Amino acid sequence: MLRVAAWPDGRQTGVPAGENGHRGAEPGRPARAATDGGRRVLSADAYEYIRSGLIRSRYRVGQRLVLRPLAAELGLSPTPVREALLRLVSEQALGLNDRNTAVVPDITSASFREIHRLRVDLESRLVQAAALRATPEELEALSDLHERFQQACARQDEGMMAAGNADFHAMLATMADLPLTANILHNLWARIGPLYALARTAPPARPPGVPHPHDELITALRAHDPFAATRALVSDAEYARTWIEPLLPLVDAGSTA
């Protein structure tokens, strides 16, 4: 059976189900109160939606996530959305400003390098596992995601490029079937995604005939070659690093890598 990508796609599936059982509140009708158990479910839905938005670059570094407008967007009462935001704050995916409003945190060059190294370590483990167990159906789904990413690149659609790249890596994590490792990686991607949104520029063009690392990754996975898959993953991450890092604030220019 084909497994689905590891984090939800808010743009394709819509917002979490509202308290009236629909996707968001019905126009002109206030959200209804939920039981404690129901509120926990709604809080989890709101959490997944917001975290997906961070991962897929819907939110930028420095952007405020104001409670009541966000709750209205989701068709939920403020309480489960507040709980979701505070959970993300506890995971350091969000911060709080001096007005206790959730905000996507800034990131220094040193923090980015730390996240980059962790990402490469974790994702290398995942692609090695994926190479040993990938099914033809999963590889086809991964190829489809890469094709959508390439189409977004051709259109210079920065938003869909960032989202498509995140979806590609989500599928890689799912294929590995290492849920604990994948969940740690998801938390890192919640910090990475807003950086792509901050950049809002296309990555540097590749010379003609030079394949994208995603193509090399897919080839390695089809060959069930974990070493080639790791090389492709490292190449992909390094390409992203050399594009993103110069765009970051140089407030810690004296720090070492």
C-alpha positions in Angstrom: 0.0 0.0 0.0 1.3 3.5 -0.9 2.0 5.5 2.2 1.1 9.2 2.2 3.5 12.1 2.8 4.5 12.7 6.3 3.1 16.2 6.9 -0.3 17.5 5.8 -0.7 19.6 2.7 -2.8 22.6 3.8 -3.0 24.0 0.3 -4.5 20.8 -1.1 -6.7 19.6 1.8 -7.9 22.9 3.1 -8.1 23.9 6.7 -8.8 21.5 9.6 -12.4 20.5 10.1 -14.2 23.2 12.1 -16.2 22.6 15.3 -19.3 22.2 13.2 -17.8 19.3 11.4 -17.0 21.2 8.1 -13.8 22.6 6.7 -13.9 25.9 8.6 -17.0 27.6 10.1 -20.0 28.2 7.9 -20.4 31.8 6.8 -22.2 33.9 9.3 -22.3 31.2 12.0 -20.0 31.4 15.1 -17.9 28.4 15.9 -19.6 26.2 18.6 -18.0 25.3 21.9 -16.3 21.9 21.9 -16.0 19.3 24.7 -12.5 18.8 26.3 -11.9 15.8 24.2 -13.1 17.5 21.0 -11.0 20.5 21.8 -7.9 18.4 22.0 -8.7 17.0 18.5 -9.2 20.5 17.2 -6.0 21.7 18.8 -4.1 18.9 17.2 -5.7 19.7 13.8 -4.8 23.4 14.2 -1.2 22.4 15.2 -0.8 20.2 12.1 -2.2 23.0 9.9 0.1 25.7 11.3 3.2 23.4 11.3 2.5 22.4 7.7 2.3 26.1 6.9 5.7 26.7 8.5 7.2 23.7 6.7 5.7 24.6 3.3 6.8 28.3 3.5 3.3 29.8 4.0 4.7 31.9 6.8 7.8 34.0 6.7 10.5 34.7 9.3 9.3 37.6 11.4 5.6 37.1 10.5 3.1 37.4 13.4 0.4 34.7 13.8 -2.4 36.7 15.4 -4.8 34.5 17.4 -8.2 35.7 16.4 -7.6 36.2 12.7 -6.0 32.7 12.5 -8.8 31.1 14.4 -11.3 32.7 12.0 -9.3 31.4 9.1 -9.5 27.9 10.5 -13.1 28.2 11.5 -12.3 27.4 15.1 -12.7 29.1 18.5 -9.6 30.8 19.8 -8.9 28.2 22.6 -7.7 25.2 20.5 -5.7 27.6 18.2 -4.0 29.2 21.2 -3.1 25.7 22.5 -1.6 24.8 19.1 0.4 28.0 19.0 1.7 27.5 22.5 2.7 23.9 21.6 4.7 25.3 18.6 6.3 27.9 20.9 7.4 25.1 23.3 9.0 23.3 20.3 10.8 26.6 19.3 9.1 26.6 15.9 7.4 29.9 17.0 8.3 32.6 19.5 6.4 35.2 21.5 6.9 38.9 21.1 6.5 41.5 23.9 2.7 41.4 23.3 2.5 37.6 23.7 1.7 37.3 20.0 3.1 34.2 18.3 5.8 35.1 15.7 7.9 33.1 13.3 11.4 33.5 14.9 14.4 35.2 13.3 17.3 32.9 12.6 21.0 33.8 12.7 23.7 32.4 10.4 25.0 30.3 13.2 21.6 28.8 14.0 21.1 28.1 10.3 24.4 26.2 10.1 23.4 24.1 13.1 20.0 23.3 11.6 21.7 22.5 8.3 24.1 20.0 9.8 21.3 18.3 11.8 19.1 18.2 8.7 21.9 16.6 6.6 22.5 14.0 9.4 18.9 13.1 9.9 17.9 13.1 6.2 20.9 11.0 5.2 19.7 8.3 7.6 16.2 8.6 6.1 17.3 8.3 2.5 19.5 5.4 3.3 16.6 3.5 4.8 14.3 4.6 1.9 16.8 3.3 -0.6 16.6 -0.2 0.9 12.8 -0.4 1.1 11.3 2.0 -1.5 8.4 0.5 -3.5 7.7 1.2 -7.2 4.5 3.0 -6.2 6.4 5.2 -3.8 9.1 6.0 -6.4 6.4 6.9 -8.9 4.7 9.3 -6.3 8.1 10.8 -5.5 8.8 11.4 -9.3 5.4 13.1 -9.6 6.2 15.4 -6.7 9.5 16.3 -8.3 7.8 17.0 -11.6 5.4 19.4 -9.9 8.4 21.1 -8.3 10.1 21.4 -11.6 7.0 22.9 -13.2 6.8 25.5 -10.4 10.5 26.3 -11.1 9.8 26.8 -14.8 7.0 29.2 -13.9 9.2 31.0 -11.3 6.4 30.4 -8.8 8.5 30.8 -5.6 5.7 29.8 -3.2 4.9 26.5 -5.0 8.6 25.9 -5.5 9.2 26.0 -1.7 6.0 24.0 -1.0 6.9 21.4 -3.7 10.4 21.0 -2.3 9.0 20.4 1.2 6.5 17.9 -0.1 9.3 16.0 -1.9 11.3 15.7 1.2 8.2 14.7 3.2 7.7 11.8 0.9 11.4 10.8 1.3 10.8 10.7 5.1 7.7 8.7 4.7 9.4 6.1 2.5 12.1 5.5 5.1 9.5 4.3 7.7 11.5 5.7 10.6 8.8 7.7 12.3 10.9 9.0 15.3 13.7 10.2 13.1 11.2 11.7 10.7 9.4 13.6 13.4 12.6 15.2 14.6 13.3 16.2 11.0 9.8 17.7 10.7 10.6 20.0 13.6 13.7 21.2 11.9 11.8 21.8 8.7 9.4 24.0 10.6 12.4 26.3 11.0 13.7 25.8 7.5 10.4 26.5 5.7 10.1 30.2 6.7 13.6 30.8 5.4 12.6 29.8 1.9 9.6 32.2 2.3 12.0 34.9 3.5 14.2 34.4 0.4 11.3 34.7 -2.1 13.9 34.5 -4.9 14.6 31.6 -7.2 17.8 29.6 -6.5 20.7 30.1 -8.9 20.1 28.5 -12.3 21.9 25.3 -13.1 24.2 24.9 -16.1 22.6 23.2 -19.0 22.8 19.4 -18.7 23.4 19.4 -15.0 20.8 17.3 -13.3 18.9 18.5 -10.2 19.9 16.5 -7.0 16.3 15.4 -6.8 16.8 13.5 -10.1 20.0 11.9 -8.8 18.2 11.0 -5.6 15.4 9.3 -7.5 17.9 7.4 -9.7 19.7 6.2 -6.6 16.5 5.1 -4.9 15.4 3.2 -8.0 18.8 1.4 -7.9 18.4 0.8 -4.1 21.8 2.4 -3.6 22.0 4.0 -0.2 25.4 5.5 -0.8 24.4 7.2 -4.0 21.2 8.4 -2.3 23.2 10.0 0.5 25.5 11.8 -1.9 22.5 13.2 -3.8 20.9 14.3 -0.5 24.1 16.0 0.6 24.4 17.7 -2.8 20.8 19.0 -2.6 21.2 20.3 1.0 24.5 22.0 0.1 22.9 23.7 -2.9 20.2 25.0 -0.7 22.7 26.2 1.9 24.8 28.2 -0.6 21.6 29.9 -1.8 20.0 30.6 1.6 23.0 31.4 3.9 24.1 34.7 2.1 20.5 36.0 2.6 20.6 35.7 6.4 21.5 38.5 8.8 25.2 38.6 9.5 24.7 39.6 13.2 27.0 36.7 14.2 29.6 37.1 11.6 32.4 36.4 14.1 31.1 33.0 15.0 32.6 29.8 13.6 30.9 27.2 11.5 
